[in-house]
Amino acid sequence: MEGQLYLKQNNIKATKARIYIMGLLLNSDSAITADYIYESSVDKKLFIDLSTVYRTLELLEEKSLVDKFDLGGGMNSFIIKKLGHKHTVECSKCHRELEIDCPMNQIDELIRNKTGFTPIEHELNIKGICEQCKKAGFL
């Protein structure tokens, strides 16, 4: 039911296949592939077409509900975007701050794939020179 509610909240038609795919994504702690989703549906005797899995993942990516990671060789994995986590970028000259979405999902996935470690927390401190200070010649 959680997947169906998530789809409806994001104005996406809640088909059986989409509900199942959303359920897998929502309950996964790491990124999963389209092949994993397809094989899981076969194991559950749901038999969702692989093309349906790909179309659904594309739709979720278009709606900015999932992050897509290129695994190379034409393979991708997907993970639900976590809501509400932001960081700030601060100008070293004027100290103006801008809020950005956390880029750590991609970094966490790289760490998991390369090392097997599962990051559980992080700190991110970004300083730079803002556009206005660059134009004023501070760079």
N, CA, C and O of each residue as an XYZ file, in Angstrom:
556
protein
N       0.822     -1.199      0.000
C       0.000      0.000      0.000
C       0.862      1.258      0.000
O       0.458      2.287     -0.541
N       2.034      1.184      0.596
C       2.936      2.330      0.657
C       3.310      2.816     -0.748
O       3.326      4.020     -1.004
N       3.609      1.886     -1.651
C       3.963      2.244     -3.022
C       2.819      2.907     -3.753
O       3.027      3.859     -4.505
N       1.604      2.411     -3.540
C       0.423      2.986     -4.192
C       0.201      4.420     -3.728
O      -0.094      5.290     -4.548
N       0.333      4.680     -2.450
C       0.161      6.021     -1.900
C       1.227      6.964     -2.452
O       0.924      8.099     -2.821
N       2.469      6.497     -2.508
C       3.574      7.303     -3.020
C       3.317      7.703     -4.473
O       3.558      8.848     -4.856
N       2.832      6.763     -5.277
C       2.525      7.055     -6.679
C       1.409      8.092     -6.775
O       1.526      9.063     -7.523
N       0.330      7.891     -6.025
C      -0.800      8.814     -6.080
C      -0.405     10.211     -5.617
O      -0.866     11.200     -6.187
N       0.441     10.309     -4.593
C       0.897     11.605     -4.105
C       1.697     12.351     -5.164
O       1.776     13.580     -5.140
N       2.290     11.606     -6.097
C       3.102     12.207     -7.148
C       2.400     12.190     -8.505
O       3.041     12.312     -9.549
N       1.077     12.037     -8.475
C       0.241     12.079     -9.679
C       0.657     11.087    -10.757
O       0.709     11.419    -11.941
N       0.953      9.860    -10.324
C       1.310      8.786    -11.243
C       0.249      7.693    -11.104
O      -0.085      7.281     -9.994
N      -0.278      7.226    -12.244
C      -1.283      6.164    -12.217
C      -0.701      4.935    -11.514
O       0.401      4.491    -11.833
N      -1.442      4.403    -10.572
C      -0.966      3.294     -9.737
C      -1.403      1.951    -10.314
O      -2.434      1.406     -9.916
N      -0.618      1.416    -11.255
C      -0.875      0.081    -11.795
C      -0.239     -0.950    -10.869
O       0.574     -0.602    -10.013
N      -0.606     -2.207    -11.038
C      -0.028     -3.274    -10.197
C       1.494     -3.314    -10.339
O       2.213     -3.462     -9.351
N       1.977     -3.182    -11.574
C       3.424     -3.229    -11.815
C       4.125     -2.057    -11.132
O       5.154     -2.239    -10.481
N       3.571     -0.863    -11.282
C       4.187      0.320    -10.674
C       4.167      0.241     -9.153
O       5.132      0.629     -8.495
N       3.077     -0.256     -8.598
C       2.986     -0.410     -7.139
C       4.065     -1.370     -6.654
O       4.722     -1.104     -5.647
N       4.253     -2.479     -7.357
C       5.274     -3.459     -6.970
C       6.676     -2.844     -7.063
O       7.484     -2.987     -6.146
N       6.954     -2.159     -8.176
C       8.272     -1.539     -8.376
C       8.540     -0.491     -7.301
O       9.638     -0.441     -6.745
N       7.544      0.349     -7.001
C       7.703      1.367     -5.953
C       7.946      0.720     -4.605
O       8.768      1.199     -3.824
N       7.243     -0.359     -4.326
C       7.441     -1.074     -3.063
C       8.872     -1.552     -2.912
O       9.475     -1.406     -1.849
N       9.417     -2.125     -3.982
C      10.820     -2.581     -3.939
C      11.765     -1.409     -3.692
O      12.661     -1.493     -2.851
N      11.563     -0.317     -4.426
C      12.434      0.852     -4.284
C      12.332      1.465     -2.883
O      13.345      1.817     -2.278
N      11.122      1.587     -2.383
C      10.923      2.199     -1.065
C      11.508      1.365      0.060
O      11.922      1.905      1.085
N      11.545      0.051     -0.125
C      12.034     -0.828      0.939
C      13.486     -1.255      0.768
O      13.984     -2.081      1.532
N      14.166     -0.698     -0.227
C      15.566     -1.042     -0.469
C      16.488      0.015      0.140
O      16.264      1.214     -0.022
N      17.525     -0.443      0.841
C      18.506      0.473      1.426
C      19.586      0.875      0.432
O      20.357      1.798      0.695
N      19.650      0.198     -0.699
C      20.650      0.533     -1.704
C      19.992      0.530     -3.080
O      18.843      0.117     -3.233
N      20.727      0.991     -4.063
C      20.201      1.075     -5.424
C      19.988     -0.327     -5.996
O      20.742     -1.255     -5.700
N      18.951     -0.462     -6.816
C      18.644     -1.750     -7.433
C      18.530     -1.575     -8.945
O      18.246     -0.480     -9.432
N      18.750     -2.646     -9.672
C      18.730     -2.600    -11.130
C      17.365     -3.033    -11.665
O      16.562     -3.638    -10.955
N      17.128     -2.710    -12.928
C      15.902     -3.151    -13.594
C      15.855     -4.676    -13.646
O      14.791     -5.269    -13.466
N      17.000     -5.315    -13.891
C      17.044     -6.777    -13.925
C      16.651     -7.373    -12.575
O      15.932     -8.370    -12.521
N      17.122     -6.763    -11.484
C      16.756     -7.231    -10.141
C      15.244     -7.142     -9.948
O      14.623     -8.075     -9.438
N      14.655     -6.017    -10.357
C      13.214     -5.823    -10.219
C      12.464     -6.872    -11.035
O      11.509     -7.477    -10.549
N      12.900     -7.085    -12.275
C      12.260     -8.068    -13.145
C      12.340     -9.467    -12.545
O      11.329    -10.164    -12.451
N      13.549     -9.881    -12.135
C      13.732    -11.219    -11.568
C      12.925    -11.402    -10.285
O      12.388    -12.481    -10.032
N      12.843    -10.354     -9.486
C      12.052    -10.401     -8.261
C      10.570    -10.598     -8.585
O       9.872    -11.333     -7.885
N      10.088     -9.938     -9.652
C       8.678    -10.090    -10.031
C       8.401    -11.514    -10.515
O       7.329    -12.062    -10.258
N       9.361    -12.106    -11.211
C       9.209    -13.484    -11.676
C       9.171    -14.421    -10.469
O       8.351    -15.337    -10.419
N      10.059    -14.191     -9.495
C      10.081    -15.014     -8.274
C       8.754    -14.938     -7.528
O       8.324    -15.918     -6.920
N       8.107    -13.782     -7.573
C       6.817    -13.584     -6.888
C       5.641    -13.980     -7.782
O       4.481    -13.799     -7.413
N       5.956    -14.526     -8.972
C       4.952    -14.949     -9.947
C       4.066    -13.792    -10.422
O       2.884    -13.985    -10.707
N       4.652    -12.582    -10.507
C       3.938    -11.414    -11.027
C       4.200    -11.228    -12.518
O       3.363    -10.679    -13.235
N       5.363    -11.686    -12.985
C       5.723    -11.651    -14.401
C       5.519    -10.285    -15.053
O       4.810    -10.164    -16.052
N       6.142     -9.267    -14.482
C       6.113     -7.923    -15.053
C       7.118     -7.893    -16.203
O       8.265     -8.305    -16.029
N       6.702     -7.412    -17.373
C       7.607     -7.323    -18.524
C       8.796     -6.434    -18.184
O       8.656     -5.426    -17.490
N       9.962     -6.820    -18.681
C      11.162     -6.018    -18.462
C      10.987     -4.619    -19.065
O      11.476     -3.638    -18.505
N      10.292     -4.526    -20.199
C      10.056     -3.210    -20.805
C       9.196     -2.333    -19.889
O       9.392     -1.119    -19.847
N       8.259     -2.921    -19.162
C       7.441     -2.182    -18.198
C       8.306     -1.668    -17.048
O       8.122     -0.549    -16.570
N       9.241     -2.495    -16.617
C      10.158     -2.084    -15.550
C      10.957     -0.871    -16.010
O      11.054      0.118    -15.284
N      11.533     -0.937    -17.218
C      12.326      0.175    -17.741
C      11.494      1.444    -17.915
O      11.942      2.534    -17.559
N      10.290      1.306    -18.460
C       9.423      2.475    -18.651
C       9.045      3.105    -17.315
O       9.010      4.329    -17.190
N       8.765      2.277    -16.328
C       8.408      2.792    -15.005
C       9.585      3.507    -14.372
O       9.413      4.577    -13.787
N      10.776      2.940    -14.476
C      11.964      3.589    -13.911
C      12.250      4.912    -14.619
O      12.642      5.886    -13.975
N      12.057      4.955    -15.935
C      12.222      6.211    -16.684
C      11.235      7.268    -16.198
O      11.598      8.429    -16.014
N       9.988      6.858    -15.993
C       8.960      7.776    -15.517
C       9.312      8.312    -14.125
O       9.173      9.507    -13.860
N       9.760      7.435    -13.255
C      10.129      7.855    -11.896
C      11.330      8.798    -11.919
O      11.425      9.716    -11.104
N      12.240      8.564    -12.853
C      13.382      9.465    -12.991
C      12.929     10.822    -13.539
O      13.381     11.863    -13.061
N      12.046     10.817    -14.532
C      11.515     12.070    -15.092
C      10.806     12.898    -14.027
O      10.873     14.127    -14.042
N      10.129     12.225    -13.107
C       9.398     12.902    -12.026
C      10.314     13.248    -10.854
O       9.849     13.761     -9.836
N      11.620     12.972    -10.991
C      12.636     13.246     -9.955
C      12.349     12.518     -8.651
O      12.578     13.055     -7.567
N      11.846     11.291     -8.763
C      11.561     10.488     -7.574
C      12.673      9.493     -7.273
O      12.779      8.991     -6.154
N      13.509      9.207     -8.281
C      14.622      8.277     -8.091
C      15.909      8.901     -8.613
O      15.892      9.762     -9.492
N      17.009      8.453     -8.059
C      18.327      8.786     -8.590
C      18.787      7.598     -9.424
O      18.595      6.445     -9.037
N      19.397      7.888    -10.576
C      19.883      6.868    -11.499
C      21.406      6.885    -11.477
O      22.026      7.945    -11.563
N      22.008      5.686    -11.359
C      23.463      5.560    -11.318
C      23.926      4.700    -12.488
O      23.430      3.592    -12.695
N      24.877      5.220    -13.245
C      25.438      4.489    -14.378
C      26.458      3.492    -13.859
O      27.467      3.881    -13.271
N      26.201      2.209    -14.073
C      27.105      1.156    -13.622
C      28.077      0.733    -14.720
O      28.925     -0.132    -14.503
N      27.954      1.340    -15.894
C      28.796      0.970    -17.025
C      28.178     -0.187    -17.797
O      27.325     -0.905    -17.275
N      28.603     -0.359    -19.020
C      28.114     -1.451    -19.851
C      26.620     -1.391    -20.118
O      25.987     -2.422    -20.343
N      26.051     -0.187    -20.095
C      24.625     -0.035    -20.345
C      23.742     -0.372    -19.160
O      22.517     -0.356    -19.278
N      24.344     -0.677    -18.021
C      23.585     -1.020    -16.817
C      23.433      0.210    -15.923
O      24.349      1.024    -15.807
N      22.273      0.329    -15.299
C      21.996      1.411    -14.359
C      21.355      0.827    -13.113
O      20.754     -0.247    -13.151
N      21.490      1.545    -12.013
C      20.751      1.179    -10.813
C      19.989      2.411    -10.347
O      20.316      3.539    -10.715
N      18.970      2.174     -9.531
C      18.052      3.229     -9.131
C      17.804      3.159     -7.630
O      17.766      2.080     -7.039
N      17.633      4.345     -7.022
C      17.310      4.421     -5.602
C      16.355      5.592     -5.394
O      16.460      6.620     -6.062
N      15.430      5.422     -4.465
C      14.472      6.485     -4.135
C      15.239      7.684     -3.603
O      16.148      7.537     -2.785
N      14.868      8.877     -4.071
C      15.479     10.098     -3.548
C      14.990     10.324     -2.130
O      13.797     10.216     -1.847
N      15.900     10.630     -1.263
C      15.545     10.963      0.108
C      15.109     12.415      0.140
O      15.740     13.267     -0.485
N      14.048     12.701      0.854
C      13.503     14.043      0.881
C      14.073     14.856      2.031
O      14.386     14.316      3.091
N      14.202     16.150      1.814
C      14.487     17.082      2.890
C      15.930     17.256      3.306
O      16.211     18.099      4.157
N      16.856     16.503      2.749
C      18.244     16.621      3.185
C      18.967     17.606      2.279
O      19.076     17.376      1.074
N      19.456     18.687      2.838
C      20.119     19.750      2.078
C      21.468     20.080      2.692
O      21.749     19.722      3.836
N      22.297     20.765      1.921
C      23.580     21.308      2.377
C      23.670     22.744      1.903
O      22.890     23.181      1.057
N      24.627     23.474      2.454
C      24.837     24.839      1.992
C      26.215     24.970      1.368
O      27.163     24.280      1.743
N      26.296     25.872      0.411
C      27.550     26.253     -0.220
C      27.784     27.702      0.196
O      26.905     28.547      0.027
N      28.973     27.992      0.743
C      29.271     29.334      1.253
C      30.371     30.006      0.444
O      31.393     29.389      0.142
N      30.162     31.270      0.095
C      31.183     32.057     -0.586
C      32.240     32.461      0.441
O      31.912     32.992      1.502
N      33.489     32.209      0.125
C      34.588     32.541      1.042
C      34.825     34.035      1.172
O      35.462     34.477      2.128
N      34.328     34.818      0.231
C      34.548     36.272      0.258
C      33.405     37.015      0.945
O      33.620     37.709      1.939
N      32.186     36.871      0.413
C      31.048     37.639      0.951
C      30.221     36.843      1.964
O      29.327     37.393      2.607
N      30.521     35.550      2.104
C      29.855     34.634      3.037
C      28.383     34.392      2.715
O      27.619     33.937      3.567
N      27.995     34.700      1.484
C      26.656     34.378      1.018
C      26.522     32.868      0.965
O      27.460     32.179      0.564
N      25.368     32.339      1.363
C      25.140     30.897      1.365
C      23.990     30.534      0.442
O      22.983     31.239      0.377
N      24.150     29.436     -0.266
C      23.099     28.874     -1.113
C      22.831     27.450     -0.641
O      23.752     26.728     -0.259
N      21.570     27.056     -0.671
C      21.199     25.706     -0.287
C      21.168     24.823     -1.525
O      20.664     25.227     -2.573
N      21.712     23.603     -1.399
C      21.710     22.641     -2.503
C      21.192     21.300     -2.002
O      21.277     20.994     -0.813
N      20.651     20.502     -2.927
C      20.273     19.138     -2.579
C      21.537     18.351     -2.252
O      22.597     18.599     -2.827
N      21.419     17.416     -1.340
C      22.565     16.606     -0.941
C      23.031     15.731     -2.104
O      22.237     14.967     -2.653
N      24.321     15.833     -2.490
C      24.841     15.011     -3.580
C      25.356     13.654     -3.103
O      25.938     12.904     -3.887
N      25.148     13.335     -1.829
C      25.775     12.155     -1.252
C      25.163     10.834     -1.697
O      25.820      9.801     -1.573
N      23.930     10.818     -2.212
C      23.366      9.544     -2.672
C      24.266      8.900     -3.718
O      24.537      7.701     -3.667
N      24.731      9.718     -4.674
C      25.602      9.186     -5.715
C      26.940      8.735     -5.115
O      27.465      7.685     -5.487
N      27.483      9.518     -4.200
C      28.763      9.178     -3.581
C      28.617      7.923     -2.724
O      29.481      7.046     -2.757
N      27.529      7.831     -1.958
C      27.272      6.630     -1.146
C      27.223      5.389     -2.024
O      27.791      4.352     -1.678
N      26.535      5.498     -3.173
C      26.412      4.353     -4.070
C      27.775      3.959     -4.639
O      28.079      2.771     -4.740
N      28.596      4.940     -5.010
C      29.953      4.645     -5.479
C      30.762      3.923     -4.403
O      31.452      2.945     -4.689
N      30.673      4.406     -3.179
C      31.401      3.783     -2.070
C      30.940      2.343     -1.884
O      31.770      1.448     -1.717
N      29.620      2.103     -1.910
C      29.085      0.740     -1.755
C      29.589     -0.170     -2.872
O      30.015     -1.297     -2.616
N      29.538      0.323     -4.120
C      29.943     -0.510     -5.259
C      31.432     -0.796     -5.279
O      31.844     -1.899     -5.639
N      32.252      0.184     -4.897
C      33.708      0.020     -4.986
C      34.309     -0.691     -3.770
O      35.300     -1.410     -3.898
N      33.698     -0.486     -2.567
C      34.338     -0.991     -1.347
C      33.497     -1.976     -0.553
O      34.029     -2.721      0.270
N      32.179     -1.989     -0.791
C      31.308     -2.833      0.015
C      30.856     -2.160      1.306
O      29.994     -2.690      2.006
N      31.426     -0.999      1.632
C      31.031     -0.257      2.834
C      29.663      0.381      2.604
O      29.329      0.771      1.485
N      28.888      0.481      3.663
C      27.622      1.199      3.628
C      27.768      2.439      4.494
O      27.775      2.336      5.721
N      27.885      3.621      3.873
C      27.992      4.853      4.663
C      26.733      5.058      5.505
O      25.618      4.822      5.039
N      26.926      5.502      6.753
C      25.772      5.723      7.622
C      25.606      7.181      8.015
O      24.532      7.576      8.470
N      26.643      7.988      7.851
C      26.507      9.421      8.084
C      27.611     10.142      7.334
O      28.606      9.537      6.933
N      27.424     11.436      7.149
C      28.441     12.232      6.459
C      28.339     13.683      6.884
O      27.320     14.132      7.409
N      29.425     14.404      6.642
C      29.465     15.850      6.813
C      29.995     16.419      5.510
O      30.928     15.876      4.918
N      29.407     17.497      5.074
C      29.826     18.090      3.816
C      29.926     19.591      4.015
O      28.940     20.243      4.357
N      31.114     20.140      3.801
C      31.362     21.570      3.961
C      31.961     22.069      2.652
O      33.079     21.699      2.292
N      31.216     22.908      1.943
C      31.668     23.397      0.647
C      31.847     24.903      0.715
O      30.925     25.634      1.076
N      33.049     25.361      0.363
C      33.317     26.799      0.278
C      33.840     27.083     -1.112
O      34.502     26.243     -1.723
N      33.545     28.255     -1.601
C      33.981     28.649     -2.932
C      33.809     30.140     -3.099
O      33.712     30.879     -2.120
N      33.773     30.576     -4.333
C      33.571     31.989     -4.654
C      32.286     32.081     -5.468
O      32.145     31.404     -6.486
N      31.341     32.924     -5.018
C      30.062     33.061     -5.718
C      30.247     33.846     -7.019
O      31.286     34.467     -7.242
N      29.239     33.808     -7.858
C      29.274     34.468     -9.156
C      29.504     35.976     -9.019
O      30.270     36.554     -9.791
N      28.852     36.617     -8.051
C      28.996     38.063     -7.857
C      30.427     38.431     -7.474
O      30.974     39.412     -7.978
N      31.031     37.649     -6.585
C      32.406     37.935     -6.176
C      33.395     37.667     -7.317
O      34.398     38.370     -7.436
N      33.125     36.667     -8.151
C      33.977     36.412     -9.311
C      33.940     37.615    -10.260
O      34.973     38.048    -10.770
N      32.726     38.149    -10.488
C      32.584     39.313    -11.371
C      33.276     40.535    -10.784
O      33.751     41.396    -11.524
N      33.337     40.616     -9.450
C      33.984     41.750     -8.787
C      35.504     41.564     -8.746
O      36.221     42.424     -8.236
N      35.994     40.439     -9.286
C      37.434     40.230     -9.368
C      38.071     39.560     -8.177
O      39.285     39.665     -8.001
N      37.303     38.877     -7.351
C      37.863     38.207     -6.164
C      38.426     36.827     -6.443
O      38.892     36.161     -5.519
N      38.396     36.379     -7.682
C      38.916     35.030     -7.967
C      40.282     35.093     -8.583
O      40.870     34.055     -8.888
